[in-house]
């Protein structure tokens, strides 16, 4: 399979960024420079606002109620992994002095380049080869763990922001069917990475690399058990342990910038949690500050070696949560421009544009993503139901009812579509056909959405509309 052009090893930062306000020119390990955005980030899975689409006989607009859900941020606390610090002078800062040397090798960078175009199998093969040559490296073990975690989350649509924007993932009954073999290996890799780091810390208590690697592994595992298992209390505590590791790395080396990511995530997430929720998850005494968290993420994104992309992802997510859409879009577009073959980065630009209230541009962005997906090898295994769903929702909000109906049908028809989303698409298609006064087609979709077996989350609504046509109210 052709994956399109993969960035050359060592080209994590985009050398083609223009010098504009809000951008910084930073040195690489060599003497050349790269420009990257100061505000950056994009993983977008735990957004707590809800998009409500209202459709009636006249032209509709997308109405939003940005509604904070406290437990979403309990989950965010769990995602903290590891983080960095900012140098006082970019001109004298040597990143090689503040990271494990293996992170600067072409082999590790090439593996990450595959990871950032969602070629998880390609990344995994490369990281495993590196581990074979470096069996005592906790950070390489953590990279393998990260790749497996994200591959499983992607295959379960748990990196799809639509999931979090439309339903509370904390309360719905959607099954998460991660194969037991994958779960077992994730647990084994987590334990192995922590054990290897523990050995290095025992041998040298001032080993910042070991503390960072241990925190990184704990953060990846916390993300997995949050999203795949809904183990919020355990994940929150493991996320706090990841933050503690990152803070220890920073105490040892204040310029260990990668360690700021975990601290930044925790600062923002904890500041968003009511005290009661902090008590529930056992972190009542942990402090947080939103702006400090965002600034730490900007620093790790701008100066880190391992975490710039992940930090930009988290920054975009948090900016979105607070309704700061223009800033989030700048961050997300920077990621999409740097990795145009990353399906999720591209899709998220469209999602943010939609949620900012700009329907027509969002429609064009979704359509371009779908068009690029038709090109052989442009994306690696794109899950097109995600794009069709976003397009249909946006067209619905723009009163393009017939087009929305067709794209809800396209969503349900995708072979990668989960039963959970397929039933939702069928229900929504039925609603659109009712608005078009095509009752026979509407009834057919409601019957599919309420069929026995599988996901039943849309069954009540579908049965209601089988009795009484949907009218947009």
Secondary structure, DSSP 8 states (H G I E B T S, - for coil): --------TT--S-TT----TTEEEEE-SSS-EEEEESS----------EEEE---SS---EEEE----HHHHHHHHHT----B---S-TTT--GGGGS-GGGGSHHHHHHHHHHTTT-HHHHHHHHHHHHHH-TT-HHHHHHHHHHHHHHHHHHTTTT-HHHHHHS-TTTS-------HHHHHHHHHHHHHHHHHHHHHHHH-TT-HHHHHHHHHHHHHHHHHHHHTT--HHHHHHHHHHHHHHHHHHHHH-TT-BTTHHHHHHHHHHHHTS-HHHHHHTT-TT----HHHHHHHHHHHHHH-SSSHHHHHHHHHHHHHHTT-HHHHHHHHHHHHHHTTT-HHHHHHHHHHHHHTT-HHHHHHHHHHHHHHHTSTTSSSS--HHHHHHHHHHHHHHTT-HHHHHHHHHHHHH-TT--HHHHHHHHHHHHHHHHHTT-HHHHHHHHHHHT-SSS--TTHHHHHHHHHS-----
